[in-house]
Amino acid sequence: MRDLLTRIARLTGLAGARCPVCSALTSGGDTPLCPACALALRPRTRGCCALCGDMFGDGNEPGGRKEQGVENQPDHAQPDTVCGECRLDPPPWDRLHFHGAYSGPLRDLIIDYKFHGGLHRTRLLVSLAVEAQGRGAAGPPDLILPVPLHPRRLLWRGYNQSTELARGLGRALQRPVPSNALVRTRNTVPQLSLDMHQRRENIRDAFAANPAQVAGRSILLVDDVYTTGATLTECARTLRRAGAAGLSVLVLARARREPD
């Protein structure tokens, strides 16, 4: 009888942990993910620009090419790579941290988190963000700031996914996440429907920063996805004008650049 109850409990998910991505039963060890999802959600640790995150080569994918002369070095020991575009025209931040490409399970998680009320994803996504911030970071920032929503859009959506990520990072790194250091002053058209030029114009002068809070401080700017970088660039320029001393950007995912 006990064996039968145990089998029923396992089949119904009442015994053992479940993967937060695919709901498969897991062993409940150090990671909540099942082996398949852990592999699909492994971080991108090489083969990308340290400033814009543009990805090239095979990166750290299975069977991927290793750079000559660094085959035996751990991923975190790889030297920073900066793409040609960022060498010619650097973005207004010092470093970009991200977990992986905006595709597969990571993309599905972010879409559910952002558009479908998936706040139950927060713990998992914050853990990915914390790990990404720790790779290549000189140390924790003075402040953590999310890319803000306009109050009207916040009221319509109910929450700002970037704020939830920033708060989770703040708790993990024991750093403040002030709510009014960076604010959105215009309710802009959603960027998804616009091309690169339109995005830049749409978001121009849409933010304001409080110099009393950001001047002389090192700041980690947090968002969910880096697509064209237009919104992050405008936020970063606003913070720089307000006197931010150091500025890094953290996103969960980097969309692959479309070919010209």
Residue pairs with C-beta under 8 A, 6 or more apart in sequence:
6 15
8 14
9 15
10 16
10 25
13 23
13 25
16 25
16 26
16 27
16 28
17 25
17 26
17 27
17 28
17 32
18 24
18 25
18 26
19 25
19 26
19 32
19 33
19 34
19 37
20 32
20 33
20 120
20 121
20 123
20 124
21 33
21 34
21 37
21 40
21 41
21 105
21 108
21 109
21 124
22 34
22 36
22 37
22 105
24 34
24 36
24 37
25 34
26 32
26 33
26 34
31 38
32 124
33 41
37 105
40 104
40 105
40 106
41 99
41 100
41 105
41 106
41 128
42 60
42 100
43 60
43 99
43 100
43 128
43 131
43 132
43 135
44 55
44 59
44 60
44 98
44 99
44 100
44 101
44 254
45 59
45 60
45 75
45 76
45 78
45 135
46 59
46 60
46 67
46 75
46 78
47 55
47 56
47 57
47 58
47 59
47 60
47 64
47 81
48 54
48 55
48 56
48 59
48 81
48 98
48 254
49 81
49 82
49 83
49 86
49 96
50 80
50 81
50 82
50 95
50 96
50 136
51 82
51 83
51 86
51 90
51 91
51 93
51 95
51 96
52 83
52 85
52 86
52 91
52 96
52 226
52 229
53 96
53 98
53 226
53 251
53 254
54 83
54 85
54 254
54 257
55 101
55 254
55 256
56 83
57 64
57 65
58 64
58 65
60 75
67 78
70 77
70 78
70 79
76 135
76 136
80 136
91 229
91 232
91 233
91 236
92 233
92 236
92 237
92 240
92 247
93 221
93 232
93 236
93 247
93 248
93 249
94 246
94 247
94 248
95 136
95 137
95 248
95 249
96 226
96 248
96 249
96 250
96 251
96 254
97 132
97 133
97 135
97 136
97 137
97 248
97 249
97 250
97 251
98 132
98 226
98 250
98 251
98 252
98 253
98 254
99 106
99 128
99 129
99 131
99 132
99 252
99 253
100 106
100 252
100 253
100 254
101 253
101 254
101 255
101 256
102 110
102 225
102 227
102 253
102 254
102 255
102 256
103 253
103 256
106 128
106 252
106 253
107 253
109 118
109 121
109 124
109 125
110 125
110 161
110 224
110 225
110 252
110 253
112 118
112 121
113 119
113 121
113 122
113 125
113 161
113 224
114 161
114 224
117 158
119 159
119 164
122 164
122 165
122 168
123 168
125 165
125 168
125 252
126 164
126 165
126 168
126 169
126 172
128 252
129 165
129 168
129 169
129 222
129 250
129 252
130 168
130 169
130 172
130 173
132 250
132 252
133 169
133 173
133 220
133 250
137 248
140 173
140 174
140 175
141 173
141 175
141 217
141 218
141 219
141 220
141 246
141 248
142 175
142 217
142 218
142 219
143 175
143 176
143 177
143 178
143 181
143 213
143 214
143 217
143 218
143 219
143 220
144 166
144 169
144 170
144 173
144 175
144 176
144 177
144 219
144 220
144 222
145 166
145 177
145 178
145 181
145 182
145 214
145 219
145 220
145 221
145 222
145 239
146 160
146 162
146 163
146 165
146 166
146 177
146 182
146 221
146 222
146 223
147 162
147 182
147 221
147 222
147 223
147 231
147 232
147 235
148 160
148 162
148 163
148 182
148 183
148 184
148 207
149 157
149 160
149 162
149 163
149 184
150 184
150 185
150 186
150 187
150 188
152 187
153 187
154 160
161 224
162 222
162 223
162 224
163 177
165 222
165 224
165 252
166 177
166 222
167 177
169 175
169 177
169 220
169 222
169 250
170 176
170 177
175 220
178 213
180 210
180 213
181 209
181 210
181 213
181 214
182 207
182 208
182 209
182 210
182 214
182 221
182 235
182 238
182 239
183 207
183 208
183 209
184 206
184 207
185 205
185 206
185 207
185 208
186 205
186 206
188 202
188 203
188 206
189 202
191 199
191 202
191 203
191 227
191 228
191 230
191 231
194 202
196 228
196 230
199 228
199 230
199 231
200 230
200 233
200 234
202 230
203 230
203 231
203 234
204 234
205 234
206 234
207 234
207 235
207 238
208 238
209 238
209 239
209 241
209 242
209 244
210 242
211 242
211 243
214 239
214 242
214 243
214 244
215 242
215 243
215 244
215 245
216 243
216 245
217 244
217 245
217 246
218 244
218 245
218 246
218 247
218 248
219 239
219 244
219 246
219 247
219 248
220 248
220 249
220 250
221 232
221 235
221 236
221 239
221 247
221 248
221 249
221 250
222 249
222 250
222 251
223 231
223 232
223 249
223 250
223 251
224 251
224 252
224 253
225 251
225 252
225 253
225 254
225 255
226 232
226 249
226 251
226 253
226 254
226 255
227 255
232 249
232 251
236 247
236 249
239 247
240 247
